[in-house]
Amino acid sequence: MTKNHVKIENSECKGCGVCVDACPKGCLTIGKEINEQGYAYVKFDSENCTACGMCFYVCPEPGAITVYKAEKK
């Protein structure tokens, strides 16, 4: 992938919203879909991601969020 982005592991997310609040660019929202645990999980949808990692650092669920930073050409 050539752009910064965040991958949310839907099955790990409990929809607490901590990452949504922590994102300085507003790249994350709580979606309407429900995972197998019964939680509305977080969705990533933005071109503004700087791959700062704030969402990753504040998430209480290990493995729920992975941040990818685009390689410079």
N, C-alpha and C positions, 0 to 999 in steps of 0.2 A: 504494500500500500504506500502511496506517495504522500499521504496527508497524515497529520497527527490525528489519532483517534483513541477511543476508549472502548474496550470490550467488556461487557457485563455478562457474567455467567448467570443466566436467568435462574437456574435452579439453586444457586447459592444466595441470591439477593432476597432480603426480607423486607425491602421497601421502607426502611426506616427514614430515608431522606437526608441522612447526614451528608452524603456526597453531593446531593443536589444543592444543599445550602452552602457547601464549601467551595463549589466551582465558581471561580471568579468571572468566568465568561458565560455562565448560564447554559452550558452544553448538555446538562443532564436534566431529565424530568421523570416523574413517576408516571409510568404508563398505565393503561387501562387493562392490559392483559394480566391474567393470574397464572402464577407458576404452579407446579405440582404440590408445593407446600401451602398454597392458598394465599400467597402474597402478591400484590401488584408490584411488579419489579421495575427497576429503573431502566430508562432508555437513553441512549446517546444519540443525539441528532444535532450536529452543528459543524459548521465550517470554521468556527472560531477557536477550536481547541488549540491550546499552546503546549499540551502535554506536560503541564506543570506538576501533575501527580497529586494534587491536593485531594482529589476524590479517593485515590488509592490509599493515601496515608490516614484518612479519617474513617475509612470503612471498617466496621467492627467484624466483618466476615472475611476471614482469610481466603483468598482465592476468588472472591466475587468480582474484583475489578483488576483489569490489566490495562496499562497505559502504553500506547505505542507512539514513539516519536519518529517523525519522518526523517529519513536520511538526507543530509545536505548533498546536493549534487555539485 
